[in-house]
């Protein structure tokens, strides 16, 4: 517990203005004690332990965070927890000031106090129209200019049609932040990497569409790296390189897809280098995607890699089972179609690689239905998608694992899901969670909920425990292998 208990409030502190770091530490430690109870340990360690309390005056607490990125991430993901803690410790009048380190090379850190007032214009104000925004001629001219600028954005790619899950949570949060304040954030450039069909293009274009919808700017350009390179070569051949460079250097939000295509293209990389520098120095937003981490792309110059790493580089993983179900349901909702839950579960269980494959299954299923006019039941689904889906006659589930573990340790299902800490029950529970993770596609959250409503940190602890036992003991390894064989037989 912190030095300042939960029962203590500002009434127990001196009534005069408090400036000392001692009281700031006590107040912040009390807040940390409450925050720690409501978030997982790894998140607490990563995002809150580096914070340093600076001062406490009246009901205003000032804390120092290491970077703008820290501030934005905490505000995006943990502001509710922070506000609740402040209210409980300080009172309803509590106010938090962020002091952000922006230059660590100085002997005394240069800081910026936040939050600033939101400088974004109201939704009904047109920031790029002529001064008289109510003038019909000015608005018509604005709309005409908007129509002439070819953004290459697909209007279907929006945040409303993009499902957020564990597989893309960091990228999603950063994308939303950029969409609200392009170029004026810690995520510049934003680099999103991951395998084929995981939603990188959708997420990048969602940013562009949101920026235009919010009328923050209309100078948004999406371009594939291949098209950029081809246009660059054509510009050289036609003597239009000056116009080419000028066009790209005046874009407010530049989105380039699949930058691994630039590998080995020295002249193209040189042009990208100069465009990047101009845009970044002008606080214009840059968004990039790749099929792997930037540092793993051979043939990209070091100076470009260095600049691409100035902002945030984050990956998108294949979607877990819950996210796949949500994607299917979203796609069906957009199509105005309802499907039986067993059909949705069948597709979500068997199509595991990427989002594009999931959407392809839905499209093919709906197309077959419209042609044959048959009810979309499980049998029709299996028949229609047989060239896409390879499946077992009986799916491996957490229930199957539960039965096998209970039989092996001679315990009941209630024991496994209960709170008993008896050795044989606790070990069986940990092994069940471990097998659930390695043998099914269930998320940590789903596994925890199945085995007694436990949180994902408990599941992580179980996985680490069993991993260590397997590494250090042949007997434990044999036990796990035997259980796996039993489970596989039960699922046939």
NULO-920157 format. One record per residue: residue in one letter; x, y negated, z of N, C-alpha, C, O, CB in turn. Coordinates in steps of 0.1 Angstrom, whole numbers, plus 5000, padded with zeros to 4 digits. Each point is the difference from the previous one (the first is absolute). Glycine has a CB too. Example, Ala and Ser with C-alpha at 12.3 -4.5 7.8 and 13.67 -1.06 7.14 Angstrom:
A513250575078499149885000500949885000501050005007497150125005 S501549774981500949895000499249895008500549895001500750174977 
//
This chain:
X500850125000499249885000500949885000501150005004497050125008 X501349764984500849884999500049945014499350045009500049924967 X501649935026500149935012498749935004499749995012502749984984 X496849994994498849935003498850104997499850054989501249735004 X498350265018499050114999498849954992499849884998501050225024 X498449994974498849964993499049925008499249924995501050294992 X499949805027499149935008500449855002499249915003500350305009 X501849774985500549865001499749924988500050054989501950035025 X497649804988499849914989500749875002500849995009496950114987 X502049804996500849875002499649945013500849915005499250064971 X498950065031499749945013501050045010500149935010497550074984 X503150115004501050045010501449944998500950025007497850194996 X501449724985501349934997499949855004498949955002501550214979 X500749785020500049865004499149924991500050024988502350005021 X497049884997499149924991500749904992499449954990498950085027 X502949934986500749914992500550064987499950134998500949765022 X499650034970500450054987501250095002501049965007498149844981 X500950325006501150105001500950004988499550014989499050135026 X502849844987500949994989501050125000500650024990499149735010 X500450315011501150105002499850134992498850044998501649865024 X500750154973499950134993499550115009499450104995502449834990 X498450065028499650105010498550024999499650124999502349825016 X497349964985498650015000499550044986499050084999500849755019 X500950134972499650044986500250154999499250074994501549714997 X500450275015500350145000498950085007499550114995502949845004 X497250005013499050075008498650004992499350115000501949825021 X498449964973498850004993500050094988499150084997500649685010 X501450244985500150084988500150155004499450084993501749734995 X499650225023500150145004498650055004499750124998502749855010 X496849954998498750045004499250034987499250094999500949775022 X500050054969499350024987500550134994499250084994500649675003 X501550285003500650124994499450125007499750104993502449785001 X497750125019499550115007498650044995499750124999501649815021 X497949974976498750024995500050054985499350094996499849745020 X501850104976500150044986500550144999499550074991501049695003 X500450285014500650134999499050115002500150114995502049805014 X496850064999499050105003499150024988499350104999500849845025 X499949974966499050004989500650044987499250014990499549825023 X502650184986500650034987501050125001500450035012499349734980 X500650304997500950125002501449965003500449894997498250234987 X502249965023501349975005501049954990500849915002498850265016 X500449894970501049964990499749864995500949924998499350324995 X498549735005499649874996500449895010500549904997497650204990 X501749945026500349915011501549975000500549895001497650195012 X502750034986501549985000500549924988500949925002499250305010 X499349804976500449934988499749865000500849914996498950304992 X499049755016499549874997500049915013499949884998498850224984 X501449965030499849915012501349995008500249905007497450164993 X503250055001501249995008501049904995500749945008498950304997 X500549734982500949894996499649865003500849914998499850254984 X498249825022499549875003500549945013500250085010497749984977 X502549825013500649935012499149895004499749914993502650155000 X497249945020499349885005500949885002501150015005497350155006 X501149724984500849885001499649915011500849965008499550064968 X498449955025499649915010498550025003499250054992502549785001 X497950125019498650005003499649875007500649965010499550304993 X498949674991499649875005498549995000499450024989502849885003 X497250075020498649995000499450144997500250095008499849674986 X499350254995499450134996500650044986499550084993498449875020 X503349994984500650024987501350085001500949965007498149834985 X501050335002501250095000500749994986499450024990499550135028 X502449834983500850004987500950125000500750035010499249724989 X500050334990500950114998500849994988499549944990498850205022 X502849924988500950004988500050134993500250105006501349735005 X498250174976500150124992501149994990500449904996497150145007 X503150084993501250004992499949944986501049964994499650245019 X498249804981499849964986498649974997499150035008502850114986 X497949794995498649974995499350134997498850015003502049784987 X499950325006499450134998499450055012498850055000502850004982 X499149945030499450045012498749935004499150065004503349995004 X497749824990498849925004498850054992498950025005502649785000 X498750214981498950034992499550155002498750025000502249824983 X500050255020499650145003499150015013499050075000503150014987 X498449855023499350005013498649944998499050055006503249945007 X497849894981498749934998499050094991498850005003502449784999 X499450294988499150084992499550135007498950044998502449884982 X499550145029499750135005499750005015499350095004502150004978 X499149825026499950015014499449885007500149985012501850184987 X497649744993499649885006498850025010500049935010500749954969 X498550225019498950025009500550055014499649955010498950114971 X502550035019500650055012500749895007500049995013500350234977 X500449695003500849895006499049905007500249965011501750074972 X497049945009499149905006499350055012499749935010499949984967 X500050225023499450065012500949995012499649975011499050184974 X502749895013500950005011500249865005500049985012501250214978 X498949715001500249865005498849955008500249935010501250034969 X497550075016498749965007500050065014499549945009499350044969 X501550155023500050075013501049955010499849985012499350224976 X502149765007501149965008499949855004500249965011501250234979 X498449734999500149865002498649945002499849905008502250094978 X497050065007498649945001499549974986500750014990499849905033 X498350044976499349984988500749884992499949994988497950095022 X502949834997500649894994501450034995500749914995498049945020 X501750274985501450044996500349964986499150014991500850185025 X501349774981500549964987501450064998500849995008497849804992 X501650274988501350064997500649934989499449974989499850255018 X502149744995500849944989501150094996500850065009498749715001 X500750264977501150084995501149914996499849894994498650284998 X502849865013501249934996500850104991500550105005499549755016 X500250124967500650094990501449974997500349894995497450154995 X503250055011501449984997500150004985499750104993501150015029 X499849784972500249994986501449994996500350014988497549895010 X503150085011501449994997500950055012500249925009499349884975 X500950325015500850065010501549965000500850045008497650154992 X502049744989501449974999500449885008501149985003498850114974 X499149835028500249895009500350055014499550105004499149754981 X502150075022500350045014498649995008499850095008502649824991 X496849994998498750005006499050034989499949934990500849905027 X498550284985499050044989499149894997499449935008500750305000 X499849744979499049914995498650075000499950114995501949764990 X497250065020498750075001498949914994500249884999500650245022 X498149954976498849934995498950045009499850125002501049874974 X498549915029498850045009498850034991499749924991501349945028 X498350244985498850044993498950035011500450025011500950084969 X497549915016499550004987499849864994499649915008499250304997 X501549774982499749874994498550004996499350105001503049894990 X497249895006498649994995499950074987500949994991498749805022 X499450284984499850064987499949894989499149925000499750285011 X502149814980500149904989499150044988500049934990502350005018 X497250194992499250054988498749914999499449985010501650264993 X498649724985498849924998498850095003500050124998501249734985 X497750085021498750085001499650064988500549974989498849875028 X499950274984499650084988499349924989500150034989499750165027 X499549704989499349924990500849894994499549924992498450145020 X503449934991500849894995500950064989500650115002499449775020 X500150054967500950054989501349935000500149884997497850174989 X503250025019501349935002500749964988500949925000499250205020 X499549944968500849974988499149924990500549974989500950235015 X497449765000499249924990500549865001500949965008497150194995 X501549764988500349865000499549945013499150065006500949934968 X500549895030499649945013498550005003499650035011502449834986 X497250114993498549995002499550144998499650044989500249725004 X500250335018499650144999498550014996499650114996502249955020 X497449844987498650014997499749964985498950024996500649935028 X501550004969499849964986499850124991500950095000500549715005 X497650204987499750124992501050024989500450114997497249855007 X503049934991501050014989501350065006500650084993498449724995 X501350155024501350055006499850155002501050084998499549705013 X498450264994499850155003500050084987500550115000498249835021 X500750014969500050074987501450014995500450114994497349805001 X503149995006501450004996500850115008500850074994499149684999 X499850255020500750105008499650144996500950094999499149755020 X498750194978499650134996500650044987500350114997497649865016 X502249934978500650024987501450045001500550104993497949744997 X502450095018501450045002500150135006500950084996499749685007 X498650285006500050125007499850124990500650105000498549795021 X499950094970499750104990501150024990500250114996497549835006 X503149964995501150014990501250075006500850064992498449744997 X501050205024501250075006499750155001499150045007501549755006 X500250294980499850145000500850065012501250014999498549994975 X499650055036500650055012500450154999500850055007497949785006 X500650244978500150154998499550075012500350125002501749844984 X497249985023499550065011498750084997499249954992501849875022 X498850304992498850074998499049965011500350025012501050184978 X497649755007499049955010499550115010499549975010499949854974 X500850315011499550115009501050025012499650075009499350044971 X502349845018501050035011499949895011500649894998500950224985 X497749925027499849905011500250075013500150125001498349754985 X501750055025500250065013498750075004500150105008501549724998 X497350144989498750075004499950144995499350095005499649694995 X501950254989500050144994501350075004500250114994498349814987 X502350025027501350075005499850055014499749925009501649934976 X498950285016499850065013501349995009501150044995497250124995 X501649795022501149995009500150135008499050045006500849714995 X501450315000500250125009501450005005500849904998497550234988 X502049975022501450015005501050004989501249965003497950175017 X500549924968501050014989500449864995501150004993497950225001 X500349685008500349874994499749885009499949894995499650214983 X500549925035499649905009500949885000499549885000499550305014 X502349844986500949885000499949924987500049885001501650255015 X498449944973499949944987498749924999499949894995501550294995 X497549885015498749945000500049875008499549904995499450335002 X501649785015500149885009500849884994499649895000500150265020 X501449894974500849904993499349944988500149884998502050245010 X497349964985499349964988498849905003499949904994500750314995 X498749825022498949915005500649875004499449894997499250315010 X502549805000500649885005500549914988499849885000501050245021 X499849944969500449934988498949944993500049884995501950275003 X497049925001498849954993499449885006499449924993500150315000 X500749755020499549885007501049884999499649895002499250265014 X502549884982501049905000501250034991501150025005498249925019 X500550074963501150044991501249915001499849884999498450234986 X503049955016501249924999500449945013501149965002498450004975 X499550035033500349945013500050105011499449975011499649814980 X501650335007500050115010501350075000500949974993496650065004 X502650075013501350075001500150114990501150074999498949885025 X499050084968500050114991500349964985499350034991499150095024 X502749804984500349954986501550034997500949945006497349884996 X502150284989499050074993499450125008500550045010500749904969 X497650115016499450125005500450114990499649994988498549895024 X502550224993500450124991499250125005500250045011502149874984 X496950154996499250125004500550114992500149994987497849875018 X502550255001500550114993499350135004499550015011502749884987 X497850214993499350135003499850074987500349954989498649955031 X500650224981499850094988498949954991499349905002501550295012 X499049894975499049974990498650015006499750105007501949984975 X497549835015498650015003499649985014499050055005500950104977 X501049785026499749985014499349865003499649985012502350174993 X497949774985499349875002500949885000499549895005498850245007 X502949884984500949885000499549894991499949885004502050275000 X497749894984499549904990498749935005499849885000501250254981 X498149965025498749955005500349895011499449905000499550324995 X502049825014500349905012500649874995499649905004500850305010 X500549814976500749884995498949914993500049885002502250244996 X497049944994499049924992498949955010499449904997501150244982 X499349935032499049955009500449875006499249915003500250335003 X502049754997500549875005499749894990499549895003502350235009 X498649914975499849904990498549964998499749884999502350214989 X497150005012498649974999499549925012499149914999500650304988 X500849835025499549935012500549855000499349915004500750315009 X501349764983500549874999499249914990499749885003502650215002 X497349964984499249934990498649985006499449894998501950204983 X498150015025498749995005499949895011499049935001500650314994 X501549755013500049905011500449864994500149915008500550275009 X499849824970500449884994501249935006500149885001497550094992 X503350125011501349955006500949964988500749905001499150245019 X500149934969500649964987499550104989499550115003502649815009 X497950034976499650084989501250054992499950084990497949805009 X503450075004501250044993500550135006501150005006499549764989 X498750355003500350135004500350094988499250004991499449975030 X502550104979500450084988500450145004500950025009499849784979 X498650305007500350145002500750054987499449984989498750065028 X503050024983500750064989500750125003500750015011499549764980 X499850335000500850125002501549964997500249914992497850255003 X502949915011501449984997500450024985500849944994499750125030 X498850044971500250044986499649884990500749974991499050275015 X499149704997499649894992500949885002500349934990497350155012 X502849905010500949895003501350014991500549914994498650075030 X501550144976501250034993499849984985500949954993499950215025 X498149894977499749994985499949864996500549964990498450275011 X500349695007499849864997501349925001500249914992497450115017 X503250025000501349945002500950024987500649904995499350135030 X500250094971500750034987499549934988500749944992499850285018 X498149774989499449934989500349855001500249944990498050235009 X501949785013500349855002501449974995500249904994498250095026 X502550104983501449984995500150014985500649914994500250195028 X498550004972500050014986499449894992500449964989499550285015 X499049705002499349894994500549865004499449904996498650265003 X503049845010500549875004499149935009500049875001501250114978 X498050095029499049945009500450025015499150005009499150034973 X503050005021500450035013499749895010499750035012502150124979 X498449735005499749885009498550005004499749985012502249894977 X497250155001498650005003499650125009499249995010500449904968 X501150235020499750125008500449975014499250035009501350124971 X500749805023500549975013499149905007499750015012502650054981 X497449835000499249905006498650055004499549965011501749874975 X498250255006498750065003500150075014499149985008500350044967 X501550085026500150085012500449925012499650035011500950164975 X500349705012500449935012499049905005500249945011502150084980 X496649975002498949915004498750085005499049945002501949894982 X499350305018498950085005500049995015501150005006499050164974 X498749835026499949995015500150135007500650015011498049794986 X500850304997500050145005500450094989499250034991499049925027 X503050114983500550094990500050145005500650035010500949794980 X497850275003499950145003500650084989499550004989498449965025 X503150124989500750094991499950145004500550035011501149784982 X497950284999499850145003501150084995500649984989496949995010 X502950135009501050114996501349944996500550024989497650115003 X502649805017501349934997501150104998501149964996498149855017 X500650324990501050104997500450004985501050054996498250095024 X499849814972500250004986501149904996500650014989497050045008 X502849865012501149904997501450065001500949944996497549885012 X501650304998501350075002500950004987499550054990499550095029 X502249814982500950014988499849894990500849994991499250255013 X499049684998499749894990500749875006499349925007498550194984 X503449875005500849895007499549864997499849925009502150234989 X497849824989499549874996498649975006499849895005501550134974 X497950095021498649985006500249975015499349925006499650234977 X502049935024500249975014500549865003499749945010500850314993 X500449704988500549875002498949904999499949905008502350174982 X496849955001498949904999499150015012499549905005500650134970 X499650095030499250025012500749945012499349935008499950284983 X502149805009500849935011499749855001499749955011502150234987 X498349764990499849855000498549965003499749905006502350084978 X497150105010498649975003499750025014499349925006500150164971 X501150035029499850035015500549885008499349955009500950304987 X501049705001500649895008499149884999499749935010502650164987 X497349874991499149884998498750015008499649915007501550064971 X498350155020498750025007500150005015499249935007500050204973 X501849945025500150015015500449875006499449965010501350274987 X500149694997500449875005498849905000500049915007502450134985 X496749994999498849914998498850055009498949964999501949984978 X499550175031499050065009498850064991498949995004501749845014 X499850224971499050074992500150155004501050055003499249794978 X498650235018499950145005500550104989499649994988498549945027 X502750164989500550114992499550145005500350025012501749834981 X497550234999499550135004500550104990499849994988498149925023 X502750204994500750104992499550145004499750025011502349824985 X498150254994499850145004501050094994500749964990496950005011 X502750165005500950094994499650145004499150025009502849814993 X498750274992499650145003500950065011499850125004499449914973 X501749895028500950045011500649885007499849894995500850334993 X500049805024500749885006501049934991500650074992499150045030 X500349764978500949934991501450045000500750024990497849795014 X502050225008501450045001500350144994501250034997498949845024 X498950204976500250134993499950004985500150104993499050005028 X500649784974499949984985501449974995500549905002497150024999 X502950184991501449984994499849914988499150014993501750225016 X500349684990500049914988499449875003499849924991500050284995 X499849775027499549865003501249935007500650055009497050034994 X502749804993501149925005499849985015498949985005501449914972 X500950105030500049985014499349875004499349995010502850154992 X498249754990499449875003498550005000499349935007502849964984 X497350194999498650025000499450085011499049965006501250024969 X500550135029499650085011500049915013499050015008501950204981 X500149715012500149915012498849915001499449985010503150034989 X497149934989498949915000498750075002499149955007502249904978 X498550265009498850085002499750045014498950025005501450074972 X500849925031499950035014499849885010500150025012501350184983 X498549684999499849885008498750015008499949955011501549924973 X497650185010498750005006499750135007500750055009498549794974 X499750235013499550125006500050114989499449984989499249905028 X502050234986500050124991499250115008500550045011501749904977 X496750115006499250105007499550104991499849974988499649865029 X500450294988499650114991498550035002499449965009502950144992 X497249974989498650065001500250154998500650054991498349744999 X500550285020500150155000498750064994499049934999502550065022 X498650144976498850074996498949995011500350015011501050154974 X497549825011498949985010499750135008500150114995498949714990 X500850165028499650115008498650044998499349944992502349995026 X497950184989498750054997498949905002499149984992501750245015 X499249705004499049905003500049894990498949964996501350095028 X500949914972500149894990499550054986499349934993502749975019 X498350234985499550064987498550005000499349974990502850175008 X497349905013498550005001499449864999499149984993501150225022 X500549704991499549864999500149954986499249934995501550035028 X500450084970500249964986498950064991499449934991503150065012 X497250144999498950064992498749945003499249974991502050245010 X498549765012498749945003499949864994498949964996501050175025 X501249804979500049864994499750014985499249924995502450005023 X499150174976499850024985498550044997499549944990503050125008 X497050025010498650044998499049895002499149984993501550255014 X499749695003499249885003500049904989499049944996501550095028 X500749954970500149914988499250054989499549924992502850015016 X497750214991499250064988498650015003499250044991502850085003 X497549855018498650025004499650145001498850034997500849754992 X501350315015499750145000500150065014501049965007499750064969 X498550075029500150065013500450154997499450064992498949785019 X502650214997500450144999499950075013500249935011501350014970 X498350195019499950085012501449995007501050004993497250154997 X501849865023501249995008501050114997501249985001497549915017 X500850234979500950114997500749984987501250054999497250105013 X501049784979500749974987501249915002501150014995496750034992 X501949855021501049905004501150075007501249974997497149855004 X501450265009501150075008500850094991501250015002497349985018 X500850084971500850094991501049924991501250054999496850105000 X501649744996500949924991501149945009501250014996497049944988 X501550005028500949935008501150105006501149975002497249865004 X501250304996500950105005501050054989501150035003497150045013 X501349944972500850064989500849914991501050044994497350135007 X501349704999500849904992500849915010499449915006498850094975 X503150035020500849945010501149914995500649935008498950275005 X500749804974501249934996499949854999500949925005499650284982 X498549755006499949854998498549964998499150084998503249924993 X497649875010498649944999499550014986498850034998501849815020 X500350154972499550004986499450144997499050004992502849845001 X498850265012499550144998498650015006499150074995503250025004 X497549865013498750005007499049934991498950054998502249955025 X499249884973499049924992499750084987498949994995502049795015 X500250284984499750084988499050115002499250034991503149925002 X497850125019499150115003498549955000499150064995502750065018 X498149764994498649945001499549974986498850034997501749885026 X500350024969499649964987499650124991498950004994502649815007 X499350305000499750124992498750075005499250054992503249985004 X497449975017498850065006498849934996499050064996502450015024 X498649794981498949924996499750014985498850004996501749845023 X500650174973499850014985499350144997499150004992502949855004 X498550255010499450144998498550005004499250064994503150055009 X497549835008498649995006499149934990498850044997502049965026 X499649894971499249924991499750084987499049984993502049815017 X500050294986499850084988499250125002499150044992503149895000 X498050155019499350125003498749985008499150095000503150034999 X497749775007498849975008499850105011498850045003500249854978 X502150175025499950095010500349945014500649895001500150294983 X498749885026500349955014501550025003500550104997497149955010 X502949854999501550005004500150075014500149945010500449854976 X499550345013500250085013501450055000500849974991496750105010 X502850015009501450055001500450094988501149994995498750005030 X499350104971500350094989500349924987500950034993497750155018 X500549724986500249924988501349925001500749994990496849995008 X502949975014501249935002501250094997500949964993498049895024 X501150274989501150094997500250044986501150004995498550095028 X499349934970500050044986500549884991500850024991497350145013 X501449724999500449884992501549965002500649964991497049965011 X502950105010501349955004501050125000501149985006497949835007 X500750304982500950125001501349984993501050065004497050084997 X502149774989501349984993500849905008501249984997497850074981 X500449885032500849905008500350065013501149975006497749844982 X500350265018500150045014500450155001499350084994499049745013 X502750215000500450135003499750025015500649935009501250094973 X497350075022499650015014500050145005499950104992498849695005 X501450235016499850135006498550035002499249915001503150075011 X497450154988498650035002499549965014498849985002501550214982 X500649805025499649965014501049895004501250035001497750195005 X500749664998500949905004500550015014499350045009499549814975 X502550125018500650005013499649885007500249894996501850244995 X497449895021499549895008500650005014500650095004497349914983 X501949895020500449995014499350105009500550055010500049714987 X498250284999499350105007500650134999500150085010497849804986 X502650164992500850124999501250015009500350105006498849924970 X501649875024501249995008499650025015500750075008500549784975 X497850085021499550015014499750145004500450045011498649734986 X500350304994499650145003501250095002500150085009497849894979 X503150015003501250085000500849985012500550095006499649914969 X500149875029500849975012499350055013500750055009500249754979 X497850185012499350055012500150155002500250055011498149764986 X501650264992500250155000501450045004500250095008498049934975 X502849915012501450035003500349985014500750085006499949864971 X498949955029500349975014499050045010500149985012501249834980 X497650265003498950055009499449895008499850015012501350214989 X498649674992499349895007498849964992499850054988502449865021 X496950014996498849964994500149874992501049935002497750205016 X500449844974499949884993499949885009500649894998498450224983 X500249915030499949905010501349975007500349885003497350195000 X503150035000501449995006500949914991500649905004499250325007 X500149814976500949944990499749854999500949914998499350304990 X498549765013499549864998499949925013499749885000499150204979 X501350005032499849945013501349925005500949974993497550215012 X501649795008501049925006501050095009500949945006497649874994 X501350325000500950095008501549984995500349994989497850175014 X502849845007501449994998500750125003501350005001498649765004 X499450364997500650125002501050034988499649974989498450125024 X503149974990501050024990499650064987500249954989501450075030 X497750104982499650074988499049924992499950014988500550215024 X498749714995499049924993500749874993499749974989498550115027 X502649864992500749884994500950034988500049934990500049975033 X500750224978500850044989499250044988500349964989501450125027 X497249994986499150044990499449884993499949994987499650215025 X500249694996499449884994501049934991499749954989498850035031 X502850014985501149944992500250074987500249944990500849985032 X499050224979500350084988498849984990500249994988501250185026 X497449824991498849994991500149864993499750004988498950145028 X501849764991500249874994501150004989499949944989499349955032 X501950184983501150014991499650074987500349964989501350045030 X497850114982499550084989499049924992499950014987500550215025 X498749714995499049924993500749894991499549974989499050075030 X502649914985500749904992500850064988499949954989500349925031 X500450254982500950054989499250094991500450034988501549965027 X496950064989499250094992498849944993499450064992501450125023 X498849704990498849944994500449864996501149955002497350185012 X500749804979500249864996499449905010499849894996500250194980 X499649975036499449915009500949905006501250025001497350175005 X501049694996500849895006500250035015499350085006499849754977 X501950095023500250015014498849975008499750075010502749874986 X496849964999498849965007499050115000499450035011501049744983 X499450304995499050114999500450125009499250055006500349874970 X501850115024500550115008499849975015499550095007502249974975 X498649825022499849965014498550015004499750055011502349804987 X497150104993498650005003499550155001499250035009500549744979 X500850315003499550145000500450075013499250085005501049934970 X501049975029500550075012499849925013500949985007500850144979 X497149845016499649945013499949855000500149945011500950264999 X498949744978499949855000501349935005499949895006497750144998 X503550034993501349935004500549904989499650024988501050195025 X500249704991500549904990501250054993500550105003498649725011 X501250114975501150054991501350005007500950084995497949834986 X501550015029501350005007500250145007501150055002498849705001 X499050315002500050135007500450104989500850105003497549835014 X501150064971500350104989501549984997500750104998496949894993 X502949895008501449984996500950065011501050074996498449724992 X500350205024500850065011500050154999501050075001498449745014 X499450254981499950154998500950044989500750105001497049905008 X502349934980500850034988501550005003500750094997497549824988 X502249995022501449985004500450125010501150054998498849704999 X499250285012500350115010500250134993501050075003497749815014 X500450164974500150134993501250004991500650104998496949935004 X502749864991501249994991501350035008500850084995498049754991 X501350115025501250035008500150145005501150065000498949705008 X498950304996500050145004500450094989500750105002497549855014 X501350024972500350094988501549994997500650104996497149864995 X502849925010501549984997500950075010501150054996498349734994 X500150235022500950055011499750155004500850065007499449715001 X498750294986499750135005499550094988499049964994500449945029 X501250214975499650094989498650065004499250034991503250025003 X497449975019498850065005498849914997498950054995502350075023 X499049754984498949914997499849994985498849994996501849885024 X500450144972499949994985499250124996499149994991503149895007 X498150245007499350124996498549995004499150054993503050095010 X497649805009498649995004499249914991498950044996501949995028 X499849864971499349914991499850074987498949994994502249815017 X499950284984499950074987498950105001499350024990503149945005 X497550115016499050115001498649935000499150064994502550085019 X498349754994498749935000499649954987498850014996501649935027 X500650014969499749954987499550124991499049984992502749845010 X498950304999499550114992498650045004499250034991503250055007 X497349925015498650035004499049904994498950044996502050075025 X499549774980499149894995499850024985498849984995501949865023 X500350184974499950024986499150124996499349994991503049915007 X497850215010499250114998498549975002499150044993502850115013 X497949785005498649965004499449914990498850004998501850025026 X500249904968499549904991499850064986499549934991501649895022 X499350314985499850064987498650044997499750054989502650035012 
//
